[in-house]
Amino acid sequence: GEKRSSLGMSRNNFNYNTDGYEGDTAEDRKSQDGSETMPFIDESPTMSPHLCARGQDGEAVSPTPPEGLLSGGDTEKGLEMKKLVLSGFLASEEIYINQLEALLLPVKPFKATATTSKPVLTMEQIETIFFMIQDIFVIHKEFYDAISPNIQQWDEKVTVGHLFQKLASQLGVYKAFVDNYKVAVETAEKCSLANSQFQKISENLKVKGPKESKDCTTTATMEGKTQVCCLFVLFFQDLLKHTPKDHPDFPLLQDALRISQNFLSSINEEIDPRRTAVTTPKGEVRQLVKDGFLVEVSEGTRKLRHVFLFTDLLLCAKMKKTAVGRHQQYECKWYIPLADLSFQTLDDSDSLPHIQTLPEHEIEEMKIKISSIKSEIQKEKKAQKSQSRNVDRLRKKMNEQESCLLLHSPTIPFRIHNKHGKSYLFLLSSDYERSEWRESIQKLQKKDLQACVLSSVELQVLTGSCFKLRTVHNIPVTSNKDDEESPGLYGFLHVIVHKATGFKESANLYCTLEVDSFGYFVSKAITRVFRDTTEPQWNEEFEIELEGSQCLRILCYEKCYDKSKLNKDDNEIVDKIMGKGQVQLDPQTVQSKNWHMDVIEMNGIKVEFSMKFTSRDLSLKRTPSKKQSGVFGVKISVVTKRERSKVPYIVRQCIEEVEKRGIDEVGIYRISGVATDIQALKAAFDANTKDILMMLSDMDINAIAGTLKLYFRELPEPLLTDRLYPAFMEGIALSDPAAKENCMMHLLRSLPDPNLITFLTLLEHLKRVAEKEPVNKMSLHNLATVFGPTLLRPSESEISKAHITLASDIWSHDVMAQVQVLLYYLQHPPISFAELKKNTLYFSTDV
């Protein structure tokens, strides 16, 4: 599957049409000046005789096999024919494999001499000249070995379709071969001139190789290679003709045909210069290297753009609004030749335009809306009283929310500058994406590029071809997905980042973890920096909340302590990415109770980590503790009474330590501490050890923050009590401000004293943390998101009373409300215990 999309072979843009490959009319294909614009396989004999599938009478063969070819009596004859066709194909495969084997013969001796003082060829030259030949050989050899026994014992039950489908899906290797071919020939010629030994050997190779004489052009051999693909197409068509429609091979062969036709057309575009839309100034074929949706800031507002990176230029386009049924088209907003493109340096960031950003809570609200619309859609589908109109309406609503979220959530700046013109600013949601774009561009810039200016016709043609060439088809929102696709995981992912190896020199190293949430990636955790080492050992555990996630990414950075490089713009990460990689979160592997160990390889660096997943319904349980000693899992009133304190000692100590040295920490309370550290602190508080203060002052601050959160989470009932939970939910939903104020204050007064005083103490602390938001990036809303569910989430007995249907339903709606309750108190002017109690008599009416 993955290869397919990268070659532009996606299911949705190939139509089985009898009047040609794309099914558009001849007029559509001509641009204003009558030249060919959309590169695709053309049926006119003048265009490219090698590459067109022709029948005996010179008619172009239609990709769809003729209907009704195999009626009852013909089936045996058809199968006999099928065997003949297959045998013929195998014979040609055998010749091809032998040719490849001959080509590969000298590789071993060449490699053996490469390391000696008199190499025939260097390793690099060997890699270039014989690039991909081994791979092509293996593919064909495996295919041949798998299929030949089937032909020997032939009967109508034999199925071979899956083998052809596999062969077709591996055609991508040819693409790489073809792309490298020109360099391979040039290298071989240079080596022949320089090295008489190699010249003799290469003369022998030339005789064996198909059509490769000295004066042969690249195109001829590429066409030789392409003929292999062309033979596939013809052969698959023949095979389909002789396969009954109901035979299990039929759909598989159809798929193989489709893949190889698509592939052929994608290679054709590159071979025949007359038909390639635009060539680069150096006469090379311009290819699409990468594309995707990015948010551009233009004139202070956010706009969604589809950005295309070609071999020699970057093109920023937007989808044109088209009438229903018309071919969709892109409109070019701007382009920059890669020869003129630079990434803006940090000094230019002084004049950063003010970018509108939505407050955190609005972004959270969008997520909640999306979640609740999702569950409505699920309900509608279960009901299925032919109300598909309802589902469509909901989908539309969801799409609006998701597009809005996509537009407003990214904040990481990616600046692109044109040496001879303007600068442009994109915002991305993840540093991973940013570095991928940066690396792809820099890799292309290593070639000797010339600046190009496109004429308006060339630009039009290039933009026109974008629609067909694109590899990323849909905006990354979940409403674009089919329901069959995995909805992702909801719950908590526990990840332990163990260590990394493979660094050349010692450095200050740390990792960040990202997961996808609502279609795009967000950074969720960060390890501590390991100083001056080539083998950092973090062994840190994180708990990451998943919202429909399917993928985990790990980025490894070198920390930059040079203050002069730090940027005025907060979001710019100046640390250098050493490596990055990702793994799919496969529900099967992840959901086992055990830890699952994994390694991510990133250009030479290996990061070892383990993970396990707990679904949301399990992780929300509060389990009443049997023990009466210690502080964790014990009622707060029991603890304060035993300590003769108003606020539990553990709460006071953790708050004090965070205020002392954690208030400037980026992501304090959001970033999880190391699990082993938290467990050690928990044990120390439970045993009431004497050296607890020593431990606190030595411990990583995120572990202390984590211990405080864990204390509240493990209370047998939430700090704001089970009894009042329904009333909090009703109070926060009131729309009249005065009534809301009255109700919310009355609820606080109704809390038991230890609960109330502890809550007010925590409230003041969190407000102090949020005052440092410019430094620690934790707004009141962020803090409410972290602590709301911890302080309010009801205990087990309460949840079962409510008969919740879907874990994700209750979650999205209730968590939202829990966050809102805490946010209400955080945004409220200071609340004092004495004032509250003084007003008790005054407000004694029941709510």
Buried (B, 14 or more C-beta within 10 A) or exposed (E): EEBBEEBBBBEEBBEEEEEBBBEBEEEEBEBEEEEBBBBBBBBEEEBBEBBBBEEEEEEBBBBEBEEEBBEEEBBEEBBEBBBEBBEEBBEEBEEBBEBBEBBBEBBEEBBEBBEEEEBBBBEEBBBBBBBBBEBBBEBBBBBBEBBBEBBEEBEBEBEBBBBBBBBBBBBBBBBEBBBBBBEBBEBBEEBBEEBEEBBEBBEEBBEBBEEBEEEBEBBBBBBBBBBBBBBBBBBBBBBBBBBBEEBEBBEBBBBBBBBBBBBBBBBBBBBBEEBBBBBBBEEEBBBBBBBBBBBBBBEEEBBBBBBBBBBBBBBBBBBEEEEEEEEEBBEBBBBBBBBBBBBBEBEEBEEBEEBEBBEBBEBBBBBBBBBBBBBBBBBBEEEEEEEEEBBEEBBEBBBBBBBBBBBBBBEBBBBBBBEEEEBBBBBBBBBBBBBBBBBBBEEBBEEEBEBBEBEEBBBBBBBBBBBBBBBBEEBBBBBBBEEEEEBBBBBBBBBBBBBBEBBEEEBBBBBBBBBBBBBBBBBBBBBBBBEEBEEBEBBBBBBBBBBBBBEBBBBBBBBBEEEEEEBEEEBBBEBEBBBBBBBEBEBEBBBEEEEBEBEBEBEEBBBBBBBBBBBBBEBBEBEEBEEEEBBBBBBBEBBBEBBEBBBBBBBBBBBEBBEEEBBEBEBBBBBBBBBEBBBBBBEBBBEBEEEBEEBBEEBBBBBBBBBBBBBBBBBBBBBBBBEBBEBBBEBBEBEEEEEBBBBBBBBBBBBBEBBBBBBBBBBEBBBEBBEBBEEBBBBBBBBBBBBBBBBBBBBBEBBEEEEEEBBBBBBBBBBBBBBBBBBBBBEBEEBEBEEBEEEEEEEEEEE
